[in-house]
Amino acid sequence: FPFPELGTDERENLSLMLNSVRTFAHRSIDSARIDREAVIPPEVIQGLKDLGLFGMIIPREYGGLGLSTTAFARMIQELSALDASVAVTVGAHQSIGVKGLLLFGTDAQKKKYLPKLATGEMIASFALTEPGAGSDAAAIQTRAEPSADGKRYTLTGTKNWITNGGFAELFTVFARTTAIGTQNKPRLTALLVERAHGVRSGPNEPKLGIRGASTTALYFDDAQVPAENVLGETGRGFKVAMEVLNTGRMSLAAGCIGLAR
């Protein structure tokens, strides 16, 4: 309170962006083809990148558009009305994939990753859910074992239903840093994990809708993650997850409005 309203400059910029997105969608997005082939064509992804849509919530100092939450929600609403698969791909990248880095990242982490995330050179993803752990984060089995010298973590485990999992290059991963069975509520740690650290993706899941969005399992077979990639505090990953999901749900709600329209 009071309800946030867009300033004059942002309202005008948002109007121009919405028009650009509608023009691009009319020319380049074939929703029937995306649904039929269960993939968003590379040229559509590139067009979204060229429009700056992968950097909407990333601050201008890192090459993003620096939109407010209100403006971002309006853009996701519009994208969802045009094509749900496109909206989910763009929205998950930012509202959950990038959000943890924005909220809890160090200056060094932000300088390293945000410029590439803003342009879409690097796509982000959020990896919390497991075969036996959804909203029940205490059931997470994925383990992050610190090395003897404290310089890295060895990550082992599986994540399920990961949006953008088939092609993302950076994952916010939640793992136990306490032994299984030693506590009722395990200590979880959030880690920024690059695909090159040792991440494997399963095949895209067949879905009843939003078929163009990539949804896969992720496998960590002794993935080696540098200790400086801990997001927030060691053992405080549950807080990171909840803060990210709080904002992600706003993006999802905006998308539902666009779908309903």
Secondary structure in CASP SS format (residue, H / E / C, confidence):
PFRMAT SS
TARGET T0000
AUTHOR 0000-0000-0000
METHOD secondary structure of the structure
MODEL  1
F C 1.00
P C 1.00
F C 1.00
P C 1.00
E C 1.00
L C 1.00
G C 1.00
T H 1.00
D H 1.00
E H 1.00
R H 1.00
E H 1.00
N H 1.00
L H 1.00
S H 1.00
L H 1.00
M H 1.00
L H 1.00
N H 1.00
S H 1.00
V H 1.00
R H 1.00
T H 1.00
F H 1.00
A H 1.00
H H 1.00
R H 1.00
S H 1.00
I C 1.00
D C 1.00
S H 1.00
A H 1.00
R H 1.00
I H 1.00
D H 1.00
R H 1.00
E H 1.00
A C 1.00
V C 1.00
I C 1.00
P C 1.00
P H 1.00
E H 1.00
V H 1.00
I H 1.00
Q H 1.00
G H 1.00
L H 1.00
K H 1.00
D H 1.00
L C 1.00
G C 1.00
L H 1.00
F H 1.00
G H 1.00
M C 1.00
I C 1.00
I C 1.00
P C 1.00
R H 1.00
E H 1.00
Y H 1.00
G C 1.00
G C 1.00
L C 1.00
G C 1.00
L C 1.00
S C 1.00
T H 1.00
T H 1.00
A H 1.00
F H 1.00
A H 1.00
R H 1.00
M H 1.00
I H 1.00
Q H 1.00
E H 1.00
L H 1.00
S H 1.00
A H 1.00
L H 1.00
D C 1.00
A H 1.00
S H 1.00
V H 1.00
A H 1.00
V H 1.00
T H 1.00
V H 1.00
G H 1.00
A H 1.00
H H 1.00
Q H 1.00
S H 1.00
I H 1.00
G H 1.00
V H 1.00
K H 1.00
G H 1.00
L H 1.00
L H 1.00
L H 1.00
F H 1.00
G C 1.00
T C 1.00
D H 1.00
A H 1.00
Q H 1.00
K H 1.00
K H 1.00
K H 1.00
Y H 1.00
L H 1.00
P H 1.00
K H 1.00
L H 1.00
A H 1.00
T H 1.00
G C 1.00
E C 1.00
M C 1.00
I C 1.00
A E 1.00
S E 1.00
F E 1.00
A E 1.00
L C 1.00
T C 1.00
E E 1.00
P C 1.00
G C 1.00
A E 1.00
G C 1.00
S C 1.00
D C 1.00
A H 1.00
A H 1.00
A H 1.00
I C 1.00
Q C 1.00
T C 1.00
R E 1.00
A E 1.00
E E 1.00
P E 1.00
S C 1.00
A C 1.00
D C 1.00
G C 1.00
K C 1.00
R E 1.00
Y E 1.00
T E 1.00
L E 1.00
T E 1.00
G E 1.00
T E 1.00
K E 1.00
N E 1.00
W E 1.00
I E 1.00
T E 1.00
N C 1.00
G C 1.00
G C 1.00
F C 1.00
A C 1.00
E C 1.00
L E 1.00
F E 1.00
T E 1.00
V E 1.00
F E 1.00
A E 1.00
R E 1.00
T C 1.00
T C 1.00
A C 1.00
I C 1.00
G C 1.00
T C 1.00
Q C 1.00
N C 1.00
K C 1.00
P C 1.00
R C 1.00
L E 1.00
T E 1.00
A E 1.00
L E 1.00
L E 1.00
V E 1.00
E E 1.00
R H 1.00
A H 1.00
H H 1.00
G C 1.00
V E 1.00
R E 1.00
S E 1.00
G C 1.00
P C 1.00
N C 1.00
E C 1.00
P C 1.00
K C 1.00
L C 1.00
G C 1.00
I C 1.00
R C 1.00
G C 1.00
A C 1.00
S C 1.00
T E 1.00
T E 1.00
A E 1.00
L E 1.00
Y E 1.00
F E 1.00
D E 1.00
D E 1.00
A E 1.00
Q E 1.00
V E 1.00
P E 1.00
A H 1.00
E H 1.00
N H 1.00
V E 1.00
L E 1.00
G C 1.00
E C 1.00
T C 1.00
G C 1.00
R E 1.00
G H 1.00
F H 1.00
K H 1.00
V H 1.00
A H 1.00
M H 1.00
E H 1.00
V H 1.00
L H 1.00
N H 1.00
T H 1.00
G H 1.00
R H 1.00
M H 1.00
S H 1.00
L H 1.00
A H 1.00
A H 1.00
G H 1.00
C H 1.00
I H 1.00
G H 1.00
L H 1.00
A H 1.00
R C 1.00
END
